[in-house]
Amino acid sequence: MKQIILAVLFMSLAGMGRCYAEPYKVVFETIDCNGKSGFLTVSIESIYKIQDGDCSDPNNPGQRLKQLLVHDGSGSYTSHTLAQDAAREVMGEVKAYMKARRGALERANTVILTD
C-alpha cells in the first residue's frame, strides 16, 4: 500500500512538472543573405545542428553564414541563418546547458523530465 501511494505521488509530481516547467530557450540574432536581421527564440532541446550556410555574410563577406537546424515537431527541420559569431554563442549555450544537465544527473536528488 505504501508503495502504491508513493507511486501515485511521484506520478502526480511528474505531471505537475510537465505542466509548469518551461523548456530552456536560447535567443539569438538571425541574418539572411540580403542582410535582413531579426531575433529568434528556440527551445535548446529542439536544436539539431549548425552547419555551413549557402551564402556569405553581407556584413563580413569573407565569412559564410551558418544554418541552425531546429526540429519542427513533425519530423522535419526549420532552417535559420545566422552569423558565425551568433552560431558560436548558440553552441556555447548548448554546451553550458548540457554541462548543467549532466551535473544535475550526477546529483542523486535530481529528477529530469523530458518529453
Biopython code that builds the backbone (N, CA, C, O; Angstrom):
import numpy as np
from Bio.PDB.StructureBuilder import StructureBuilder

atoms = [
    (1, "MET", "N", (0.825, -1.196, 0.000)),
    (1, "MET", "CA", (0.000, 0.000, 0.000)),
    (1, "MET", "C", (0.868, 1.258, 0.000)),
    (1, "MET", "O", (0.596, 2.219, -0.720)),
    (2, "LYS", "N", (1.910, 1.231, 0.818)),
    (2, "LYS", "CA", (2.803, 2.378, 0.903)),
    (2, "LYS", "C", (3.474, 2.630, -0.456)),
    (2, "LYS", "O", (3.667, 3.781, -0.847)),
    (3, "GLN", "N", (3.829, 1.552, -1.174)),
    (3, "GLN", "CA", (4.467, 1.685, -2.475)),
    (3, "GLN", "C", (3.509, 2.280, -3.505)),
    (3, "GLN", "O", (3.926, 3.056, -4.365)),
    (4, "ILE", "N", (2.238, 1.922, -3.421)),
    (4, "ILE", "CA", (1.243, 2.466, -4.349)),
    (4, "ILE", "C", (1.075, 3.957, -4.121)),
    (4, "ILE", "O", (0.991, 4.725, -5.079)),
    (5, "ILE", "N", (1.024, 4.376, -2.862)),
    (5, "ILE", "CA", (0.874, 5.801, -2.533)),
    (5, "ILE", "C", (2.085, 6.577, -3.037)),
    (5, "ILE", "O", (1.932, 7.664, -3.594)),
    (6, "LEU", "N", (3.288, 6.032, -2.850)),
    (6, "LEU", "CA", (4.492, 6.705, -3.328)),
    (6, "LEU", "C", (4.497, 6.798, -4.852)),
    (6, "LEU", "O", (4.912, 7.818, -5.403)),
    (7, "ALA", "N", (4.045, 5.753, -5.539)),
    (7, "ALA", "CA", (3.996, 5.769, -6.998)),
    (7, "ALA", "C", (3.010, 6.821, -7.492)),
    (7, "ALA", "O", (3.308, 7.549, -8.439)),
    (8, "VAL", "N", (1.846, 6.911, -6.865)),
    (8, "VAL", "CA", (0.845, 7.906, -7.252)),
    (8, "VAL", "C", (1.373, 9.314, -6.982)),
    (8, "VAL", "O", (1.177, 10.216, -7.796)),
    (9, "LEU", "N", (2.041, 9.508, -5.841)),
    (9, "LEU", "CA", (2.607, 10.810, -5.510)),
    (9, "LEU", "C", (3.668, 11.206, -6.534)),
    (9, "LEU", "O", (3.691, 12.347, -6.995)),
    (10, "PHE", "N", (4.541, 10.270, -6.890)),
    (10, "PHE", "CA", (5.577, 10.556, -7.869)),
    (10, "PHE", "C", (4.970, 10.910, -9.227)),
    (10, "PHE", "O", (5.404, 11.870, -9.863)),
    (11, "MET", "N", (3.980, 10.154, -9.674)),
    (11, "MET", "CA", (3.342, 10.439, -10.961)),
    (11, "MET", "C", (2.650, 11.792, -10.932)),
    (11, "MET", "O", (2.662, 12.509, -11.932)),
    (12, "SER", "N", (2.051, 12.151, -9.809)),
    (12, "SER", "CA", (1.398, 13.457, -9.693)),
    (12, "SER", "C", (2.421, 14.581, -9.792)),
    (12, "SER", "O", (2.203, 15.568, -10.495)),
    (13, "LEU", "N", (3.544, 14.428, -9.084)),
    (13, "LEU", "CA", (4.583, 15.446, -9.131)),
    (13, "LEU", "C", (5.207, 15.534, -10.513)),
    (13, "LEU", "O", (5.517, 16.626, -10.989)),
    (14, "ALA", "N", (5.389, 14.409, -11.149)),
    (14, "ALA", "CA", (5.936, 14.404, -12.507)),
    (14, "ALA", "C", (4.990, 15.128, -13.457)),
    (14, "ALA", "O", (5.441, 15.893, -14.309)),
    (15, "GLY", "N", (3.712, 14.905, -13.326)),
    (15, "GLY", "CA", (2.728, 15.573, -14.160)),
    (15, "GLY", "C", (2.702, 17.072, -13.919)),
    (15, "GLY", "O", (2.557, 17.858, -14.855)),
    (16, "MET", "N", (2.842, 17.466, -12.652)),
    (16, "MET", "CA", (2.884, 18.893, -12.336)),
    (16, "MET", "C", (4.113, 19.528, -12.950)),
    (16, "MET", "O", (4.048, 20.651, -13.449)),
    (17, "GLY", "N", (5.236, 18.822, -12.921)),
    (17, "GLY", "CA", (6.453, 19.355, -13.518)),
    (17, "GLY", "C", (6.284, 19.596, -14.995)),
    (17, "GLY", "O", (6.789, 20.586, -15.525)),
    (18, "ARG", "N", (5.590, 18.717, -15.665)),
    (18, "ARG", "CA", (5.360, 18.890, -17.096)),
    (18, "ARG", "C", (4.439, 20.073, -17.364)),
    (18, "ARG", "O", (4.595, 20.752, -18.379)),
    (19, "CYS", "N", (3.502, 20.328, -16.494)),
    (19, "CYS", "CA", (2.568, 21.435, -16.707)),
    (19, "CYS", "C", (3.223, 22.786, -16.479)),
    (19, "CYS", "O", (2.899, 23.750, -17.173)),
    (20, "TYR", "N", (4.137, 22.875, -15.524)),
    (20, "TYR", "CA", (4.676, 24.151, -15.126)),
    (20, "TYR", "C", (6.094, 24.405, -15.604)),
    (20, "TYR", "O", (6.528, 25.556, -15.633)),
    (21, "ALA", "N", (6.824, 23.372, -15.977)),
    (21, "ALA", "CA", (8.209, 23.542, -16.391)),
    (21, "ALA", "C", (8.267, 24.067, -17.820)),
    (21, "ALA", "O", (7.652, 23.507, -18.727)),
    (22, "GLU", "N", (8.999, 25.126, -18.001)),
    (22, "GLU", "CA", (9.231, 25.681, -19.326)),
    (22, "GLU", "C", (10.524, 25.101, -19.865)),
    (22, "GLU", "O", (11.485, 24.969, -19.107)),
    (23, "PRO", "N", (10.592, 24.752, -21.129)),
    (23, "PRO", "CA", (11.866, 24.288, -21.678)),
    (23, "PRO", "C", (12.867, 25.435, -21.712)),
    (23, "PRO", "O", (12.492, 26.594, -21.894)),
    (24, "TYR", "N", (14.133, 25.106, -21.537)),
    (24, "TYR", "CA", (15.191, 26.116, -21.590)),
    (24, "TYR", "C", (15.284, 26.629, -23.021)),
    (24, "TYR", "O", (15.312, 25.841, -23.966)),
    (25, "LYS", "N", (15.333, 27.923, -23.177)),
    (25, "LYS", "CA", (15.340, 28.521, -24.515)),
    (25, "LYS", "C", (16.577, 29.371, -24.716)),
    (25, "LYS", "O", (17.156, 29.897, -23.765)),
    (26, "VAL", "N", (16.963, 29.493, -25.957)),
    (26, "VAL", "CA", (18.092, 30.330, -26.337)),
    (26, "VAL", "C", (17.586, 31.378, -27.328)),
    (26, "VAL", "O", (16.755, 31.085, -28.187)),
    (27, "VAL", "N", (18.099, 32.605, -27.197)),
    (27, "VAL", "CA", (17.717, 33.718, -28.068)),
    (27, "VAL", "C", (18.951, 34.113, -28.875)),
    (27, "VAL", "O", (20.048, 34.223, -28.326)),
    (28, "PHE", "N", (18.773, 34.324, -30.160)),
    (28, "PHE", "CA", (19.902, 34.716, -30.983)),
    (28, "PHE", "C", (19.431, 35.590, -32.136)),
    (28, "PHE", "O", (18.245, 35.637, -32.463)),
    (29, "GLU", "N", (20.395, 36.284, -32.747)),
    (29, "GLU", "CA", (20.104, 37.148, -33.882)),
    (29, "GLU", "C", (20.236, 36.354, -35.178)),
    (29, "GLU", "O", (21.213, 35.636, -35.386)),
    (30, "THR", "N", (19.249, 36.496, -36.032)),
    (30, "THR", "CA", (19.286, 35.863, -37.353)),
    (30, "THR", "C", (19.672, 36.918, -38.384)),
    (30, "THR", "O", (19.492, 38.116, -38.167)),
    (31, "ILE", "N", (20.206, 36.451, -39.506)),
    (31, "ILE", "CA", (20.532, 37.335, -40.628)),
    (31, "ILE", "C", (20.381, 36.519, -41.901)),
    (31, "ILE", "O", (20.749, 35.345, -41.938)),
    (32, "ASP", "N", (19.846, 37.133, -42.936)),
    (32, "ASP", "CA", (19.728, 36.396, -44.196)),
    (32, "ASP", "C", (20.796, 36.870, -45.181)),
    (32, "ASP", "O", (21.583, 37.763, -44.868)),
    (33, "CYS", "N", (20.818, 36.283, -46.348)),
    (33, "CYS", "CA", (21.841, 36.587, -47.348)),
    (33, "CYS", "C", (21.773, 38.034, -47.838)),
    (33, "CYS", "O", (22.757, 38.557, -48.360)),
    (34, "ASN", "N", (20.619, 38.681, -47.672)),
    (34, "ASN", "CA", (20.447, 40.075, -48.088)),
    (34, "ASN", "C", (20.762, 41.064, -46.971)),
    (34, "ASN", "O", (20.723, 42.275, -47.193)),
    (35, "GLY", "N", (21.071, 40.574, -45.787)),
    (35, "GLY", "CA", (21.430, 41.448, -44.674)),
    (35, "GLY", "C", (20.284, 41.775, -43.731)),
    (35, "GLY", "O", (20.481, 42.494, -42.752)),
    (36, "LYS", "N", (19.084, 41.258, -44.006)),
    (36, "LYS", "CA", (17.959, 41.494, -43.099)),
    (36, "LYS", "C", (18.175, 40.675, -41.836)),
    (36, "LYS", "O", (18.570, 39.511, -41.894)),
    (37, "SER", "N", (17.910, 41.302, -40.693)),
    (37, "SER", "CA", (18.165, 40.604, -39.431)),
    (37, "SER", "C", (16.929, 40.626, -38.545)),
    (37, "SER", "O", (15.985, 41.383, -38.771)),
    (38, "GLY", "N", (16.967, 39.784, -37.544)),
    (38, "GLY", "CA", (15.889, 39.696, -36.569)),
    (38, "GLY", "C", (16.357, 38.856, -35.395)),
    (38, "GLY", "O", (17.531, 38.496, -35.309)),
    (39, "PHE", "N", (15.446, 38.549, -34.499)),
    (39, "PHE", "CA", (15.767, 37.716, -33.342)),
    (39, "PHE", "C", (14.835, 36.519, -33.318)),
    (39, "PHE", "O", (13.695, 36.588, -33.777)),
    (40, "LEU", "N", (15.336, 35.425, -32.777)),
    (40, "LEU", "CA", (14.566, 34.200, -32.699)),
    (40, "LEU", "C", (14.813, 33.535, -31.357)),
    (40, "LEU", "O", (15.921, 33.588, -30.824)),
    (41, "THR", "N", (13.785, 32.915, -30.817)),
    (41, "THR", "CA", (13.890, 32.138, -29.586)),
    (41, "THR", "C", (13.478, 30.710, -29.900)),
    (41, "THR", "O", (12.411, 30.474, -30.466)),
    (42, "VAL", "N", (14.339, 29.747, -29.528)),
    (42, "VAL", "CA", (14.025, 28.338, -29.732)),
    (42, "VAL", "C", (14.360, 27.552, -28.479)),
    (42, "VAL", "O", (15.244, 27.932, -27.711)),
    (43, "SER", "N", (13.656, 26.465, -28.282)),
    (43, "SER", "CA", (13.967, 25.549, -27.193)),
    (43, "SER", "C", (15.310, 24.906, -27.489)),
    (43, "SER", "O", (15.548, 24.429, -28.599)),
    (44, "ILE", "N", (16.178, 24.893, -26.503)),
    (44, "ILE", "CA", (17.518, 24.338, -26.715)),
    (44, "ILE", "C", (17.459, 22.851, -27.039)),
    (44, "ILE", "O", (18.341, 22.331, -27.723)),
    (45, "GLU", "N", (16.430, 22.165, -26.555)),
    (45, "GLU", "CA", (16.267, 20.736, -26.839)),
    (45, "GLU", "C", (15.881, 20.477, -28.296)),
    (45, "GLU", "O", (16.067, 19.368, -28.795)),
    (46, "SER", "N", (15.345, 21.492, -28.982)),
    (46, "SER", "CA", (14.905, 21.299, -30.358)),
    (46, "SER", "C", (16.016, 21.554, -31.376)),
    (46, "SER", "O", (15.830, 21.297, -32.565)),
    (47, "ILE", "N", (17.169, 22.054, -30.925)),
    (47, "ILE", "CA", (18.283, 22.323, -31.841)),
    (47, "ILE", "C", (18.883, 20.996, -32.301)),
    (47, "ILE", "O", (19.241, 20.147, -31.484)),
    (48, "TYR", "N", (18.988, 20.832, -33.613)),
    (48, "TYR", "CA", (19.564, 19.615, -34.172)),
    (48, "TYR", "C", (21.047, 19.806, -34.456)),
    (48, "TYR", "O", (21.884, 19.063, -33.941)),
    (49, "LYS", "N", (21.375, 20.808, -35.280)),
    (49, "LYS", "CA", (22.782, 21.061, -35.568)),
    (49, "LYS", "C", (22.963, 22.411, -36.236)),
    (49, "LYS", "O", (22.011, 23.046, -36.689)),
    (50, "ILE", "N", (24.237, 22.831, -36.281)),
    (50, "ILE", "CA", (24.630, 24.031, -37.009)),
    (50, "ILE", "C", (25.563, 23.575, -38.125)),
    (50, "ILE", "O", (26.480, 22.785, -37.901)),
    (51, "GLN", "N", (25.316, 24.084, -39.328)),
    (51, "GLN", "CA", (26.129, 23.708, -40.479)),
    (51, "GLN", "C", (26.404, 24.950, -41.324)),
    (51, "GLN", "O", (25.838, 26.014, -41.072)),
    (52, "ASP", "N", (27.266, 24.815, -42.320)),
    (52, "ASP", "CA", (27.568, 25.932, -43.209)),
    (52, "ASP", "C", (26.332, 26.345, -43.982)),
    (52, "ASP", "O", (25.531, 25.508, -44.396)),
    (53, "GLY", "N", (26.189, 27.642, -44.170)),
    (53, "GLY", "CA", (25.065, 28.184, -44.927)),
    (53, "GLY", "C", (25.360, 28.254, -46.412)),
    (53, "GLY", "O", (26.388, 27.767, -46.882)),
    (54, "ASP", "N", (24.436, 28.872, -47.145)),
    (54, "ASP", "CA", (24.519, 28.921, -48.601)),
    (54, "ASP", "C", (25.150, 30.199, -49.155)),
    (54, "ASP", "O", (25.387, 30.298, -50.359)),
    (55, "CYS", "N", (25.426, 31.179, -48.286)),
    (55, "CYS", "CA", (25.925, 32.452, -48.806)),
    (55, "CYS", "C", (26.899, 33.084, -47.815)),
    (55, "CYS", "O", (27.068, 32.617, -46.689)),
    (56, "SER", "N", (27.529, 34.158, -48.274)),
    (56, "SER", "CA", (28.465, 34.899, -47.432)),
    (56, "SER", "C", (27.708, 35.879, -46.553)),
    (56, "SER", "O", (26.603, 36.311, -46.880)),
    (57, "ASP", "N", (28.323, 36.218, -45.435)),
    (57, "ASP", "CA", (27.766, 37.209, -44.515)),
    (57, "ASP", "C", (27.840, 38.577, -45.190)),
    (57, "ASP", "O", (28.935, 39.027, -45.526)),
    (58, "PRO", "N", (26.697, 39.256, -45.400)),
    (58, "PRO", "CA", (26.731, 40.564, -46.075)),
    (58, "PRO", "C", (27.518, 41.613, -45.281)),
    (58, "PRO", "O", (28.020, 42.575, -45.862)),
    (59, "ASN", "N", (27.628, 41.437, -43.962)),
    (59, "ASN", "CA", (28.375, 42.383, -43.137)),
    (59, "ASN", "C", (29.854, 42.022, -43.054)),
    (59, "ASN", "O", (30.672, 42.841, -42.634)),
    (60, "ASN", "N", (30.199, 40.803, -43.453)),
    (60, "ASN", "CA", (31.577, 40.329, -43.415)),
    (60, "ASN", "C", (31.756, 39.338, -44.576)),
    (60, "ASN", "O", (31.710, 38.126, -44.361)),
    (61, "PRO", "N", (31.959, 39.838, -45.795)),
    (61, "PRO", "CA", (31.970, 38.974, -46.982)),
    (61, "PRO", "C", (32.995, 37.839, -46.955)),
    (61, "PRO", "O", (32.866, 36.884, -47.720)),
    (62, "GLY", "N", (33.996, 37.922, -46.102)),
    (62, "GLY", "CA", (34.989, 36.863, -46.008)),
    (62, "GLY", "C", (34.508, 35.646, -45.233)),
    (62, "GLY", "O", (35.187, 34.620, -45.217)),
    (63, "GLN", "N", (33.346, 35.743, -44.588)),
    (63, "GLN", "CA", (32.818, 34.631, -43.796)),
    (63, "GLN", "C", (31.482, 34.167, -44.367)),
    (63, "GLN", "O", (30.685, 34.964, -44.862)),
    (64, "ARG", "N", (31.263, 32.868, -44.287)),
    (64, "ARG", "CA", (29.978, 32.308, -44.711)),
    (64, "ARG", "C", (29.008, 32.347, -43.537)),
    (64, "ARG", "O", (29.414, 32.241, -42.379)),
    (65, "LEU", "N", (27.742, 32.498, -43.843)),
    (65, "LEU", "CA", (26.706, 32.395, -42.817)),
    (65, "LEU", "C", (26.549, 30.940, -42.413)),
    (65, "LEU", "O", (26.964, 30.038, -43.141)),
    (66, "LYS", "N", (25.952, 30.712, -41.252)),
    (66, "LYS", "CA", (25.685, 29.376, -40.744)),
    (66, "LYS", "C", (24.188, 29.126, -40.763)),
    (66, "LYS", "O", (23.391, 30.063, -40.706)),
    (67, "GLN", "N", (23.808, 27.853, -40.845)),
    (67, "GLN", "CA", (22.402, 27.450, -40.751)),
    (67, "GLN", "C", (22.210, 26.695, -39.452)),
    (67, "GLN", "O", (22.970, 25.780, -39.135)),
    (68, "LEU", "N", (21.193, 27.079, -38.704)),
    (68, "LEU", "CA", (20.801, 26.376, -37.489)),
    (68, "LEU", "C", (19.566, 25.552, -37.840)),
    (68, "LEU", "O", (18.541, 26.107, -38.236)),
    (69, "LEU", "N", (19.659, 24.232, -37.698)),
    (69, "LEU", "CA", (18.521, 23.358, -37.983)),
    (69, "LEU", "C", (17.814, 23.040, -36.684)),
    (69, "LEU", "O", (18.436, 22.600, -35.717)),
    (70, "VAL", "N", (16.500, 23.266, -36.665)),
    (70, "VAL", "CA", (15.672, 23.098, -35.469)),
    (70, "VAL", "C", (14.559, 22.106, -35.791)),
    (70, "VAL", "O", (13.872, 22.246, -36.802)),
    (71, "HIS", "N", (14.382, 21.099, -34.927)),
    (71, "HIS", "CA", (13.268, 20.157, -35.094)),
    (71, "HIS", "C", (11.959, 20.947, -35.072)),
    (71, "HIS", "O", (11.762, 21.795, -34.203)),
    (72, "ASP", "N", (11.073, 20.673, -36.017)),
    (72, "ASP", "CA", (9.804, 21.406, -36.049)),
    (72, "ASP", "C", (8.639, 20.623, -35.446)),
    (72, "ASP", "O", (7.506, 21.104, -35.435)),
    (73, "GLY", "N", (8.916, 19.419, -34.946)),
    (73, "GLY", "CA", (7.867, 18.631, -34.302)),
    (73, "GLY", "C", (7.148, 17.676, -35.234)),
    (73, "GLY", "O", (6.373, 16.838, -34.773)),
    (74, "SER", "N", (7.385, 17.781, -36.541)),
    (74, "SER", "CA", (6.710, 16.898, -37.490)),
    (74, "SER", "C", (7.682, 15.964, -38.199)),
    (74, "SER", "O", (7.327, 15.335, -39.196)),
    (75, "GLY", "N", (8.904, 15.873, -37.690)),
    (75, "GLY", "CA", (9.897, 15.022, -38.314)),
    (75, "GLY", "C", (10.776, 15.764, -39.302)),
    (75, "GLY", "O", (11.669, 15.169, -39.904)),
    (76, "SER", "N", (10.537, 17.041, -39.476)),
    (76, "SER", "CA", (11.340, 17.873, -40.376)),
    (76, "SER", "C", (12.105, 18.913, -39.562)),
    (76, "SER", "O", (12.013, 18.958, -38.335)),
    (77, "TYR", "N", (12.859, 19.743, -40.271)),
    (77, "TYR", "CA", (13.642, 20.783, -39.619)),
    (77, "TYR", "C", (13.328, 22.138, -40.225)),
    (77, "TYR", "O", (13.029, 22.250, -41.414)),
    (78, "THR", "N", (13.400, 23.155, -39.398)),
    (78, "THR", "CA", (13.317, 24.535, -39.853)),
    (78, "THR", "C", (14.730, 25.079, -39.855)),
    (78, "THR", "O", (15.475, 24.871, -38.897)),
    (79, "SER", "N", (15.110, 25.770, -40.912)),
    (79, "SER", "CA", (16.450, 26.308, -41.037)),
    (79, "SER", "C", (16.440, 27.802, -40.728)),
    (79, "SER", "O", (15.597, 28.545, -41.231)),
    (80, "HIS", "N", (17.381, 28.230, -39.900)),
    (80, "HIS", "CA", (17.542, 29.644, -39.568)),
    (80, "HIS", "C", (18.983, 30.022, -39.870)),
    (80, "HIS", "O", (19.905, 29.280, -39.531)),
    (81, "THR", "N", (19.183, 31.175, -40.509)),
    (81, "THR", "CA", (20.515, 31.608, -40.897)),
    (81, "THR", "C", (21.044, 32.592, -39.867)),
    (81, "THR", "O", (20.327, 33.486, -39.418)),
    (82, "LEU", "N", (22.320, 32.415, -39.494)),
    (82, "LEU", "CA", (22.937, 33.306, -38.530)),
    (82, "LEU", "C", (24.414, 33.482, -38.833)),
    (82, "LEU", "O", (25.027, 32.675, -39.532)),
    (83, "ALA", "N", (24.968, 34.555, -38.293)),
    (83, "ALA", "CA", (26.385, 34.842, -38.482)),
    (83, "ALA", "C", (27.219, 33.865, -37.663)),
    (83, "ALA", "O", (26.712, 33.218, -36.747)),
    (84, "GLN", "N", (28.510, 33.764, -38.004)),
    (84, "GLN", "CA", (29.381, 32.832, -37.309)),
    (84, "GLN", "C", (29.499, 33.157, -35.819)),
    (84, "GLN", "O", (29.547, 32.241, -34.997)),
    (85, "ASP", "N", (29.546, 34.433, -35.457)),
    (85, "ASP", "CA", (29.617, 34.803, -34.037)),
    (85, "ASP", "C", (28.374, 34.338, -33.286)),
    (85, "ASP", "O", (28.472, 33.810, -32.179)),
    (86, "ALA", "N", (27.208, 34.537, -33.891)),
    (86, "ALA", "CA", (25.960, 34.100, -33.261)),
    (86, "ALA", "C", (25.924, 32.581, -33.148)),
    (86, "ALA", "O", (25.430, 32.044, -32.157)),
    (87, "ALA", "N", (26.446, 31.883, -34.158)),
    (87, "ALA", "CA", (26.495, 30.413, -34.120)),
    (87, "ALA", "C", (27.374, 29.946, -32.966)),
    (87, "ALA", "O", (27.024, 28.993, -32.269)),
    (88, "ARG", "N", (28.515, 30.607, -32.757)),
    (88, "ARG", "CA", (29.390, 30.249, -31.626)),
    (88, "ARG", "C", (28.694, 30.486, -30.295)),
    (88, "ARG", "O", (28.845, 29.692, -29.366)),
    (89, "GLU", "N", (27.931, 31.573, -30.193)),
    (89, "GLU", "CA", (27.202, 31.865, -28.960)),
    (89, "GLU", "C", (26.140, 30.803, -28.687)),
    (89, "GLU", "O", (25.984, 30.359, -27.549)),
    (90, "VAL", "N", (25.415, 30.397, -29.719)),
    (90, "VAL", "CA", (24.395, 29.349, -29.554)),
    (90, "VAL", "C", (25.056, 28.051, -29.103)),
    (90, "VAL", "O", (24.561, 27.387, -28.192)),
    (91, "MET", "N", (26.171, 27.686, -29.734)),
    (91, "MET", "CA", (26.864, 26.458, -29.336)),
    (91, "MET", "C", (27.382, 26.559, -27.906)),
    (91, "MET", "O", (27.401, 25.564, -27.181)),
    (92, "GLY", "N", (27.800, 27.749, -27.496)),
    (92, "GLY", "CA", (28.209, 27.940, -26.102)),
    (92, "GLY", "C", (27.053, 27.718, -25.149)),
    (92, "GLY", "O", (27.219, 27.119, -24.086)),
    (93, "GLU", "N", (25.874, 28.204, -25.532)),
    (93, "GLU", "CA", (24.670, 27.987, -24.715)),
    (93, "GLU", "C", (24.336, 26.503, -24.622)),
    (93, "GLU", "O", (24.005, 26.003, -23.547)),
    (94, "VAL", "N", (24.423, 25.799, -25.748)),
    (94, "VAL", "CA", (24.122, 24.366, -25.766)),
    (94, "VAL", "C", (25.102, 23.615, -24.869)),
    (94, "VAL", "O", (24.696, 22.755, -24.087)),
    (95, "LYS", "N", (26.383, 23.933, -24.979)),
    (95, "LYS", "CA", (27.400, 23.268, -24.159)),
    (95, "LYS", "C", (27.187, 23.542, -22.678)),
    (95, "LYS", "O", (27.296, 22.631, -21.857)),
    (96, "ALA", "N", (26.884, 24.793, -22.325)),
    (96, "ALA", "CA", (26.641, 25.133, -20.921)),
    (96, "ALA", "C", (25.411, 24.414, -20.389)),
    (96, "ALA", "O", (25.413, 23.925, -19.259)),
    (97, "TYR", "N", (24.356, 24.348, -21.206)),
    (97, "TYR", "CA", (23.133, 23.655, -20.808)),
    (97, "TYR", "C", (23.398, 22.172, -20.578)),
    (97, "TYR", "O", (22.962, 21.605, -19.577)),
    (98, "MET", "N", (24.120, 21.544, -21.515)),
    (98, "MET", "CA", (24.400, 20.118, -21.385)),
    (98, "MET", "C", (25.304, 19.840, -20.180)),
    (98, "MET", "O", (25.149, 18.816, -19.513)),
    (99, "LYS", "N", (26.230, 20.731, -19.903)),
    (99, "LYS", "CA", (27.101, 20.570, -18.729)),
    (99, "LYS", "C", (26.270, 20.663, -17.449)),
    (99, "LYS", "O", (26.455, 19.871, -16.526)),
    (100, "ALA", "N", (25.359, 21.631, -17.398)),
    (100, "ALA", "CA", (24.494, 21.771, -16.223)),
    (100, "ALA", "C", (23.576, 20.563, -16.081)),
    (100, "ALA", "O", (23.338, 20.080, -14.974)),
    (101, "ARG", "N", (23.069, 20.089, -17.193)),
    (101, "ARG", "CA", (22.185, 18.918, -17.155)),
    (101, "ARG", "C", (22.940, 17.677, -16.684)),
    (101, "ARG", "O", (22.413, 16.876, -15.912)),
    (102, "ARG", "N", (24.166, 17.527, -17.150)),
    (102, "ARG", "CA", (24.988, 16.402, -16.703)),
    (102, "ARG", "C", (25.257, 16.499, -15.199)),
    (102, "ARG", "O", (25.189, 15.498, -14.486)),
    (103, "GLY", "N", (25.561, 17.698, -14.729)),
    (103, "GLY", "CA", (25.769, 17.891, -13.297)),
    (103, "GLY", "C", (24.528, 17.529, -12.496)),
    (103, "GLY", "O", (24.625, 16.935, -11.423)),
    (104, "ALA", "N", (23.362, 17.890, -13.021)),
    (104, "ALA", "CA", (22.110, 17.554, -12.341)),
    (104, "ALA", "C", (21.895, 16.045, -12.302)),
    (104, "ALA", "O", (21.407, 15.508, -11.307)),
    (105, "LEU", "N", (22.260, 15.362, -13.386)),
    (105, "LEU", "CA", (22.109, 13.905, -13.421)),
    (105, "LEU", "C", (23.050, 13.215, -12.438)),
    (105, "LEU", "O", (22.720, 12.171, -11.875)),
    (106, "GLU", "N", (24.210, 13.802, -12.243)),
    (106, "GLU", "CA", (25.184, 13.205, -11.335)),
    (106, "GLU", "C", (24.791, 13.360, -9.870)),
    (106, "GLU", "O", (25.254, 12.604, -9.016)),
    (107, "ARG", "N", (23.943, 14.335, -9.583)),
    (107, "ARG", "CA", (23.450, 14.503, -8.212)),
    (107, "ARG", "C", (22.270, 13.564, -8.013)),
    (107, "ARG", "O", (21.339, 13.542, -8.819)),
    (108, "ALA", "N", (22.314, 12.808, -6.958)),
    (108, "ALA", "CA", (21.302, 11.762, -6.736)),
    (108, "ALA", "C", (19.912, 12.318, -6.455)),
    (108, "ALA", "O", (18.932, 11.600, -6.649)),
    (109, "ASN", "N", (19.785, 13.545, -6.013)),
    (109, "ASN", "CA", (18.489, 14.071, -5.614)),
    (109, "ASN", "C", (17.796, 14.873, -6.717)),
    (109, "ASN", "O", (16.900, 15.665, -6.426)),
    (110, "THR", "N", (18.194, 14.681, -7.977)),
    (110, "THR", "CA", (17.631, 15.436, -9.080)),
    (110, "THR", "C", (16.856, 14.500, -10.007)),
    (110, "THR", "O", (17.307, 13.396, -10.312)),
    (111, "VAL", "N", (15.687, 14.957, -10.448)),
    (111, "VAL", "CA", (14.884, 14.227, -11.434)),
    (111, "VAL", "C", (14.724, 15.126, -12.638)),
    (111, "VAL", "O", (14.298, 16.272, -12.493)),
    (112, "ILE", "N", (15.054, 14.638, -13.828)),
    (112, "ILE", "CA", (14.900, 15.398, -15.057)),
    (112, "ILE", "C", (13.802, 14.739, -15.862)),
    (112, "ILE", "O", (13.851, 13.539, -16.132)),
    (113, "LEU", "N", (12.798, 15.538, -16.251)),
    (113, "LEU", "CA", (11.673, 15.041, -17.043)),
    (113, "LEU", "C", (11.836, 15.532, -18.474)),
    (113, "LEU", "O", (12.110, 16.710, -18.704)),
    (114, "THR", "N", (11.670, 14.641, -19.422)),
    (114, "THR", "CA", (11.726, 15.028, -20.835)),
    (114, "THR", "C", (10.484, 14.493, -21.516)),
    (114, "THR", "O", (9.831, 13.572, -21.026)),
    (115, "ASP", "N", (10.170, 15.091, -22.660)),
    (115, "ASP", "CA", (9.011, 14.638, -23.430)),
    (115, "ASP", "C", (9.375, 13.491, -24.301)),
    (115, "ASP", "O", (8.526, 12.973, -25.026)),
]
sb = StructureBuilder()
sb.init_structure("model")
sb.init_model(0)
sb.init_chain("A")
sb.init_seg("    ")
for serial, (resi, resn, name, xyz) in enumerate(atoms, 1):
    if name == "N":
        sb.init_residue(resn, " ", resi, " ")
    sb.init_atom(name, np.array(xyz, "f"), 0.0, 1.0, " ", f" {name:<3s}", serial, name[0])
structure = sb.get_structure()
